[in-house]
Amino acid sequence: MRELFRSTTAYRAIARDARRGEQAHFTLVLFPDGRYLRDFLTLCAEAFFGAADGSRTQRLIAAESYADCLFYPAKGAKLTADGAADLIGESALSPVEGDRKLFVLDAFQTVTPLVQNKLLKILEEPPEGVYFLAGATAEHAVLPTVLSRADKLAVPPFSEEAIAAALGRMHGQMPGIRGAAAASGGILSAAEDLLEGGGEAFRLAVRFLTEPDPVRVCREIGEAPKGTFLPALRLVLRDAAMIATGQGQYAVLQDASVREIAARMPAGVAVAALRFAASAEREIQFNANPAQAALMLSLRIAKERESWQKLS
């Protein structure tokens, strides 16, 4: 994981500026993987202080115990108005071990506009030697007034190859790494969820496209680990479309079930189904019931099949 994160332009920029003594007083990192956002910020904090691997400073920062590197809020919590007031009070105190003090603000996308406004002045004009490193999964959740004061660093989704290599380092030679990486959308935690399911998400996607009773399968989809089914379905559909158009050598899932789907599903239907799946994913992100969204998706795919059958 550390090797993957250190490959990012954002991490390298923070490390470079630290070496030159040119750190921005307020840096906002946009990192789409919420599960690993705090880990990424921690690694960036280590780079900010120039902490070598295994050094006392590095170990203390990793344990969130370094006196000059304070994390807000506590793990799993949200930054409240009281927490912001505590942070502002702490910023007035001198560093303990050096001449710089870093405040790491995790999950900034969950900070309310009220609390963001409370922090606005200190983010714009921090005391001498005080720096802020904030992380958010999405830019739209950050107030424009806060964004305008930040040195913004965006971390795009990782490539399939980078995710696969990271999974190999973290999980050894578990089967299914290539499929999990390809379906993850470049998000490490999504790839891990797909991998740790032992391929169940892909089997469920195949059943969704082949079994005659969509209601039963959709019920199982509603009970499946969140965020695994639709990424797996998109990869199955993508590979089926490739196989159907004679590009099977580029398919990731080289198994009989996907070839069977390709034989039964015109490529045009698979391409349309990919659009439908993306729409279903957006609906679920806005709190739609996964089982109901899957059922509506099944109906839309069936209707598309019928249209193609009429044309053939």
Secondary structure, DSSP 8 states (H G I E B T S, - for coil): -HHHHHTSHHHHHHHHHHHHT---SEEEEE-S-GGGHHHHHHHHHHHHTT--TTSHHHHHHHTT--TTEEEES-TT----HHHHHHHHHHHTS--SSSS-EEEEE--GGGS-HHHHHHHHHHHHS--TTEEEEEEES-GGGS-HHHHTTSEEEE-----HHHHHHHHHHHHTT-TTHHHHHHHTTT-HHHHHHHHHTTTHHHHHHHHHHH-S-HHHHHHHHHHS-TTTHHHHHHHHHHHHHHHHTT-GGG-S--SHHHHHHHHHS-HHHHHHHHHHHHHHHHHHHTT--HHHHHHHHHHHHHHHHHHHHHH-
